Amino acid sequence: MNILMIGLVTLIIVLVIAFAKKIENPILPGGLILLNLALLIYHTYVLNSLPTGLEEAISTVYMFIATDFLWLLMSFLAYLWIDDITARKFNKKSYDNSMGWFWDKL
């Protein structure tokens, strides 16, 4: 059940990123960043409140924290990517183009 839920959330995140790329608006990946940070804080709180004798529950929460970090990375890279697309479309000045090699390959 947990793997199915992780796969479903990952699919939803990818679809939101694809929609944000289509409408060329970096606000949606920015919202995903905030949502993933909230999930990370929640799972960290849950981990902190678990008693030490529940090793299986603790390892499950660690898995959720790891997936939160992966989703946060995906959202952050998507935000940078879509923000770069928007900056090029509206001829805005880019302050840092350190990931230009990555965006050019996509």
N, C-alpha and C positions, 0 to 999 in steps of 0.2 A: 504494500500500500504506500509506503513512504517513497519508494523509487518511482512509482507512478505519479505521485504528487510532485516530486522534484522534476520529472520530465515534463509534466504539464506546465509548471511555472516557467521552466526554461523555454518551452515553446511559446508561451504568452509573452515573455520578455523579447524573444526574437521577433515575434509579430509586431509588437509595439515599436521596436527599433526599425523594422521595415516600413511601417506606416509613417514613422517620424521622418525617415529618409525620403519617402514619397512626397510628403507635404513640406519637406525641408524646414523643419521646426525643431530646434534642439531642446525645447521645453519638455517634451515627453521623456527623453532619456534623463533629463535633469530630475524629473519626478520619480523616475525609476531609481535614481541614485538615492534620493531621500527615502523612498520606500525600502530599499535594500539596507540602508543604514539603520532604519527603524527595526527591521527584522534582525539585524546583527545585534543591536542593543537588547532586543527582547530575548533572543536566544542566549546571550551572555548573562542576562539576569536569571533566566531559567537554570542555566548551568551553575550559577552561584548559589541558587536556592536549593539545589538537589543535595540530599545527604550523601556522604561518602560511600555508603554501602551499596549503592545502586550503580554498579559498573556498567551494566548494559544500557541503562538510561543515559549515563554520562557519555558513553561512546556514541550514542545516537545524537545527542545534542552537539557533540563535537563534529559530527558529520553535517549537521544543519549549519553550524557556524562556518565550516569549510565551503559549503555551497553558497552561503550568503556572501562570502568573500569573492567567489567566482562570479556570482551574479553582479556584485558591485563592480568588479573589474570589467565585465561585459558592458554594463551600463555606462561606466566612465569612458571607455574607449568609444562607445557609440556616441556619447555626447560630444567628444572631441571630433569625431569623424563628421557628424552632421553639422556641428558648428563650423568646421572648415568648409564644408559644402556651402553653407549659408554665407560665409564670409567671401568666398569666391564669387557667388552669384551676385551679391550686392556690392562687390568691390570694396569690402572693408579691409582695413589694414590688419594683418596678422602679426601679433607681437612675437610669437614663437612658432617656428615651423620645424621643430625638431623631429616630428613624426611624419614629415612629408614623404619619406621613402615608403612608409607603410600605407599611407592613403593613396599614393599613386598606383600601388599594386591592386587595390580593391576595385 
